[in-house]
Amino acid sequence: MADNDVLNRVIKVTARVLSIEPDTIKAADNFIFDLGAESVQSVELVASFEEEFDIDMDEDAALAVDTVEGAAEFIAKYVK
């Protein structure tokens, strides 16, 4: 389970990039199927996560993550 702070920040960034309300986003949501992210938005999400957390992620590995909680867990590895 991802750190709550990391998860909340992932939700905040996701809401901003996808122009949806943060309180409608659940940890188990799939970026594409549940939240409607298109491929260009997926790349924008990765860039926004890097900016939010001041990290550099492997883009291919980051793009393979498909859920909000998965993104939080992936990012948590970089911020430790």
C-alpha positions in Angstrom: 0.0 0.0 0.0 1.3 3.4 -1.0 2.0 6.2 1.5 -1.2 8.3 2.0 0.6 11.5 1.2 2.0 10.1 -2.0 -1.4 8.7 -3.0 -3.2 12.0 -2.2 -0.6 14.0 -4.3 -1.0 11.4 -7.2 -4.8 12.0 -7.0 -4.4 15.8 -7.0 -2.1 15.7 -10.1 -4.3 13.2 -11.9 -7.4 15.4 -11.2 -5.6 18.5 -12.6 -4.2 16.8 -15.7 -7.5 15.0 -16.6 -9.7 17.9 -15.5 -11.8 15.8 -13.1 -12.8 16.3 -9.5 -10.2 14.8 -7.1 -13.0 13.3 -4.9 -14.2 11.1 -7.7 -10.8 9.4 -8.1 -10.3 6.1 -6.3 -7.0 4.3 -5.7 -8.1 1.3 -7.7 -9.1 3.4 -10.8 -7.5 2.6 -14.1 -6.2 5.8 -15.8 -7.6 4.8 -19.2 -10.6 2.7 -18.5 -12.0 4.4 -15.4 -10.6 8.0 -15.7 -10.6 8.3 -19.5 -6.9 9.2 -20.0 -5.8 9.3 -23.6 -2.2 8.4 -24.6 -1.0 12.0 -24.7 -2.5 12.6 -21.2 -0.6 9.5 -20.0 2.7 11.1 -21.0 1.5 14.4 -19.4 0.7 12.6 -16.2 4.2 11.1 -16.0 5.7 14.5 -16.6 3.4 16.1 -14.0 4.3 13.4 -11.4 8.0 14.0 -12.0 7.4 17.7 -11.5 5.2 17.2 -8.4 7.7 14.9 -6.7 10.9 16.4 -8.1 12.0 13.0 -9.5 13.1 11.4 -12.8 11.3 8.2 -13.6 11.8 5.6 -16.3 9.2 6.8 -18.8 8.4 3.3 -20.3 8.1 1.7 -16.9 5.9 4.6 -15.6 3.6 4.4 -18.6 3.1 0.7 -17.9 1.5 1.6 -14.6 -2.2 1.6 -15.1 -3.9 2.4 -11.8 -3.8 5.4 -9.4 -2.6 3.2 -6.5 0.0 1.6 -8.8 1.3 5.0 -9.7 1.6 6.0 -6.0 3.5 2.8 -5.2 5.7 3.3 -8.3 6.5 6.9 -7.3 7.0 5.9 -3.6 10.1 3.9 -4.7 11.6 7.0 -6.2 10.9 9.4 -3.3 12.3 7.1 -0.5 
